[in-house]
């Protein structure tokens, strides 16, 4: 699986790594629709059921049972009005 990260997202990922002291970001499945899973991103430790993917210095984890469902994940950080946060689009 390929993970693309925008520069804005990298800046914010760096802040989280520094504040949390963690090494990994876990893509945690949230709500599910008929076709997609909505992921959230949390600083995490690696467990034995996690598959790891790297992009530059960033290490992402996904549960083994979800591995292979998507070919690519785009990580961005958006600021629109009062909304700020990571946008994770799985394709």
N, CA and C of each residue as an Amber inpcrd file, in Angstrom:
protein
   273
   0.8480000  -1.1700000   0.0000000   0.0000000   0.0000000   0.0000000
   0.8940000   1.2340000   0.0000000   0.5420000   2.1870000  -0.8210000
   1.2900000   3.4370000  -0.9030000   0.5790000   4.5020000  -0.0620000
   1.3650000   5.2690000   0.6860000   0.8050000   6.3520000   1.4960000
   1.4150000   7.6570000   1.0200000   0.5590000   8.5660000   0.5840000
   0.9730000   9.9050000   0.1640000   0.6460000  10.8860000   1.2770000
   1.5950000  11.7710000   1.5830000   1.4090000  12.7390000   2.6630000
   1.7240000  14.1280000   2.1340000   0.8030000  15.0650000   2.3160000
   1.0690000  16.4370000   1.8970000   2.0380000  17.0970000   2.8730000
   2.6650000  18.1770000   2.4400000   3.5940000  18.9010000   3.3130000
   2.8980000  19.4610000   4.5460000   1.6630000  19.9260000   4.3750000
   0.8990000  20.4440000   5.5120000   0.6390000  19.3290000   6.5300000
   0.3220000  18.1460000   6.0400000   0.1110000  17.0140000   6.9390000
   1.4090000  16.6510000   7.6510000   2.5320000  16.6690000   6.9360000
   3.8240000  16.3420000   7.5510000   4.1470000  17.2820000   8.7100000
   3.8810000  18.5640000   8.5240000   4.1370000  19.5370000   9.5970000
   3.3570000  19.1780000  10.8510000   2.0990000  18.7850000  10.6610000
   1.2500000  18.4530000  11.8040000   1.5670000  17.0720000  12.3720000
   1.9780000  16.1330000  11.5340000   2.4130000  14.8220000  12.0330000
   3.6510000  14.9800000  12.9070000   4.5640000  15.8540000  12.4970000
   5.7650000  16.1090000  13.2940000   5.4130000  16.6240000  14.6880000
   4.4510000  17.5170000  14.7620000   4.0230000  18.0590000  16.0590000
   3.4640000  16.9570000  16.9570000   2.6930000  16.0590000  16.3650000
   2.1000000  14.9650000  17.1450000   3.1790000  14.0000000  17.6280000
   4.1290000  13.6680000  16.7480000   5.2170000  12.7750000  17.1580000
   5.9980000  13.3610000  18.3220000   6.2930000  14.6450000  18.2310000
   7.0550000  15.3170000  19.2910000   6.2850000  15.3400000  20.6100000
   5.0090000  15.6650000  20.5430000   4.2020000  15.7800000  21.7630000
   3.8900000  14.4170000  22.3870000   3.6950000  13.4000000  21.5490000
   3.2610000  12.0970000  22.0680000   4.4190000  11.1900000  22.4710000
   5.5690000  11.3910000  21.8520000   6.6860000  10.4850000  22.1060000
   6.5120000   9.1270000  21.4450000   5.5100000   8.9940000  20.6040000
   5.2450000   7.7330000  19.9020000   6.0360000   7.6810000  18.5980000
   6.1440000   6.4910000  18.0400000   6.8990000   6.2850000  16.8080000
   5.9870000   6.0470000  15.6040000   4.7560000   5.6190000  15.8580000
   3.8460000   5.1980000  14.7950000   2.5500000   6.0090000  14.8020000
   1.9170000   6.0130000  13.6200000   0.5560000   6.5090000  13.4840000
  -0.3060000   5.3360000  13.0540000  -1.4000000   5.1150000  13.7630000
  -2.2900000   4.0130000  13.4030000  -3.5010000   4.5420000  12.6680000
  -3.8110000   3.8990000  11.5480000  -5.0290000   4.1920000  10.7930000
  -6.1300000   3.3380000  11.4110000  -6.9690000   3.9840000  12.1930000
  -7.9960000   3.2780000  12.9560000  -9.3220000   3.3580000  12.2060000
  -9.9390000   2.1990000  11.9260000 -11.2180000   2.2350000  11.2290000
 -12.3110000   2.7810000  12.1310000 -13.1060000   3.6670000  11.5650000
 -14.2300000   4.2400000  12.2910000 -15.5200000   3.7350000  11.6770000
 -16.3520000   4.6540000  11.2790000 -17.6300000   4.2550000  10.6830000
 -17.4040000   3.6330000   9.3150000 -18.3260000   2.7820000   8.9300000
 -18.2440000   2.0890000   7.6410000 -19.5270000   2.3250000   6.8730000
 -19.3580000   2.5450000   5.5740000 -20.5200000   2.6390000   4.6950000
 -20.5190000   1.4020000   3.8120000 -21.3720000   1.3740000   2.8300000
 -21.4330000   0.2060000   1.9600000 -20.1330000  -0.0230000   1.2040000
 -19.3940000   1.0330000   0.9320000 -18.2130000   0.9170000   0.0710000
 -16.9030000   1.3290000   0.7230000 -16.9380000   2.0780000   1.7930000
 -15.7210000   2.6500000   2.3520000 -15.6630000   2.5320000   3.8670000
 -14.4380000   2.6860000   4.3550000 -14.1870000   2.7860000   5.7870000
 -13.6490000   4.1850000   6.0390000 -14.1770000   4.8470000   7.0500000
 -13.6730000   6.1570000   7.4490000 -12.5910000   5.9240000   8.4970000
 -11.3790000   6.3800000   8.2020000 -10.2610000   6.1760000   9.1190000
  -9.9860000   7.4220000   9.9400000  -9.5260000   7.2030000  11.1680000
  -8.9650000   8.2710000  11.9770000  -7.4830000   7.9380000  12.1620000
  -6.7340000   8.9170000  12.5860000  -5.2870000   8.7650000  12.7210000
  -4.9050000   9.0580000  14.1650000  -4.2060000   8.1080000  14.8100000
  -3.7860000   8.3100000  16.1920000  -2.3230000   7.9000000  16.3550000
  -1.6020000   8.6050000  17.2120000  -0.2510000   8.1880000  17.5830000
  -0.3870000   6.8960000  18.3760000   0.4780000   5.9230000  18.0880000
   0.2490000   4.5980000  18.6530000   1.5560000   3.8360000  18.8190000
   1.4590000   2.7580000  19.5750000   2.5180000   1.7590000  19.6360000
   2.1260000   0.6360000  18.6840000   3.1000000  -0.1460000  18.2440000
   2.8410000  -1.2440000  17.3180000   2.4340000  -2.4850000  18.0970000
   1.4030000  -3.1530000  17.6080000   1.0030000  -4.4330000  18.1980000
   1.3180000  -5.5430000  17.1960000   1.2270000  -6.7750000  17.6430000
   1.5920000  -7.8990000  16.7780000   0.6150000  -8.0890000  15.6150000
  -0.5790000  -7.5070000  15.6870000  -1.5660000  -7.6350000  14.6140000
  -1.5460000  -6.4660000  13.6370000  -0.5100000  -5.6440000  13.6960000
  -0.4140000  -4.4720000  12.8270000   0.5530000  -4.7070000  11.6840000
   0.1890000  -4.2170000  10.5250000   1.0700000  -4.1840000   9.3560000
   1.5950000  -2.7620000   9.2420000   2.9070000  -2.6050000   8.9880000
   3.5050000  -1.2700000   8.9510000   3.8470000  -0.8700000   7.5240000
   3.5900000   0.4130000   7.2250000   3.9910000   1.0320000   5.9640000
   4.7310000   2.3170000   6.2930000   5.7540000   2.6240000   5.4940000
   6.5450000   3.8360000   5.7440000   6.4910000   4.7730000   4.5490000
   6.5470000   6.0680000   4.8650000   6.7060000   7.1280000   3.8760000
   7.6520000   8.1330000   4.5100000   8.8280000   8.2860000   3.9160000
   9.8790000   9.1040000   4.5070000  10.1350000   8.6010000   5.9230000
  10.0510000   9.4730000   6.8990000  10.3010000   9.0740000   8.2930000
   9.0230000   8.6560000   9.0230000   7.8930000   8.6780000   8.3450000
   6.6060000   8.4060000   8.9810000   6.2540000   6.9330000   8.8510000
   5.8550000   6.3420000   9.9750000   5.4990000   4.9320000  10.0210000
   4.0160000   4.8150000  10.3540000   3.2790000   4.1570000   9.4600000
   1.8390000   3.9940000   9.6200000   1.5050000   2.5360000   9.8590000
   0.5410000   2.3210000  10.7300000   0.0760000   0.9810000  11.0570000
  -1.3670000   0.8080000  10.5980000  -1.6670000  -0.4030000  10.1540000
  -3.0520000  -0.7580000   9.8330000  -3.2480000  -2.2010000  10.2940000
  -4.4330000  -2.5050000  10.7660000  -4.7180000  -3.8550000  11.2340000
  -4.5310000  -4.8420000  10.0830000  -3.9500000  -5.9950000  10.3830000
  -3.6780000  -6.9950000   9.3490000  -4.9160000  -7.3830000   8.5540000
  -6.0710000  -7.4710000   9.2150000  -7.2810000  -7.8840000   8.4960000
  -7.7870000  -6.8190000   7.5260000  -7.3000000  -5.5760000   7.6390000
  -7.6680000  -4.5160000   6.7050000  -6.6170000  -4.3180000   5.6110000
  -5.4620000  -4.9200000   5.7940000  -4.3750000  -4.7880000   4.8320000
  -4.7910000  -5.4160000   3.4980000  -4.5030000  -4.7080000   2.4130000
  -4.8150000  -5.2220000   1.0830000  -6.1460000  -4.7560000   0.5340000
  -6.9760000  -4.1250000   1.3610000  -8.2620000  -3.6250000   0.8690000
  -8.0550000  -2.4110000  -0.0230000  -7.1040000  -1.5580000   0.3440000
  -6.8280000  -0.3360000  -0.4070000  -5.4050000  -0.3680000  -0.9530000
  -5.2140000   0.2660000  -2.1060000  -3.8840000   0.3490000  -2.7200000
  -3.1350000   1.6060000  -2.3060000  -3.8900000   2.6450000  -1.9490000
  -3.2730000   3.9390000  -1.6860000  -4.0750000   4.6850000  -0.6250000
  -3.3550000   5.4120000   0.2230000  -3.9980000   6.2810000   1.2080000
  -3.3570000   7.6540000   1.1010000  -4.1940000   8.6730000   0.9860000
  -3.7450000  10.0630000   0.9400000  -4.0130000  10.7030000   2.2930000
  -2.9670000  11.2940000   2.8760000  -3.0910000  11.9690000   4.1670000
  -2.8420000  13.4550000   3.9460000  -3.8100000  14.2690000   4.3410000
  -3.7090000  15.7220000   4.2180000  -4.1480000  16.3330000   5.5420000
  -3.8120000  17.5790000   5.7430000  -4.2880000  18.3240000   6.9070000
  -5.0300000  19.5370000   6.3710000  -6.3020000  19.6540000   6.7410000
  -7.1250000  20.7270000   6.1880000  -7.4920000  21.7450000   7.2590000
  -7.6410000  22.9700000   6.8250000  -8.1620000  24.0490000   7.6670000
  -9.1810000  24.7970000   6.8250000 -10.4240000  24.6010000   7.1470000
 -11.5240000  25.2580000   6.4470000 -12.4470000  25.8660000   7.4910000
 -12.4470000  27.1880000   7.5650000 -13.2670000  27.8490000   8.5710000
 -12.8220000  27.4470000   9.9590000 -13.7610000  26.9130000  10.7490000
 -13.4420000  26.4700000  12.1090000 -12.9640000  25.0170000  12.1490000
 -12.9350000  24.3620000  10.9980000 -12.5630000  22.9600000  10.9220000
 -11.0750000  22.8050000  10.6670000 -10.4260000  22.0250000  11.5160000
  -9.0150000  21.6950000  11.3390000  -8.8410000  20.2230000  11.6270000
  -8.0640000  19.5630000  10.8030000  -7.7980000  18.1560000  11.0900000
  -7.2890000  17.4030000   9.8900000  -6.9850000  16.1490000  10.1200000
  -6.4630000  15.3040000   9.0690000  -7.5980000  14.7870000   8.1890000
  -7.3100000  14.7620000   6.9110000  -8.2070000  14.1590000   5.9370000
  -7.5050000  12.9000000   5.4250000  -8.1530000  11.7720000   5.5750000
  -7.5800000  10.4930000   5.1540000  -8.5000000   9.9060000   4.1020000
  -7.9590000   9.7680000   2.8910000  -8.7450000   9.2440000   1.7800000
  -8.1010000   7.9460000   1.3280000  -8.8400000   6.8490000   1.4330000
  -8.3580000   5.5360000   1.0170000  -8.9080000   5.2420000  -0.3700000
  -8.0140000   4.7290000  -1.2110000  -8.4200000   4.4210000  -2.5990000
  -7.9950000   3.0140000  -2.9640000
